[in-house]
């Protein structure tokens, strides 16, 4: 929801409203909502898109692309290149938000 130019808020409703914060862009607010939704086992608004570039993480048939990572903590998706990786890590991968 836009409250003033350049200022967007994100809320999730789970046994009442939970304010997730204010964000500079609508995309940043959407990412915050989706991350929290996945952590609460709720359906995110954006599915099958890279959290970094917003491009698809599945092909036209709905199959996962080979160069896509899924965060072990929040299930965010990212292309290898967008996550600054050259290959799939041997260990579990966590997105930048979960590493913070």
Secondary structure by P-SEA (a helix, b strand, c coil): ccccccbbbbbbbccccccccccccaaaaaaaaaaaaaaacccccccccccccccccccccccccccbbbbccccccccccccccccccccccccccccc
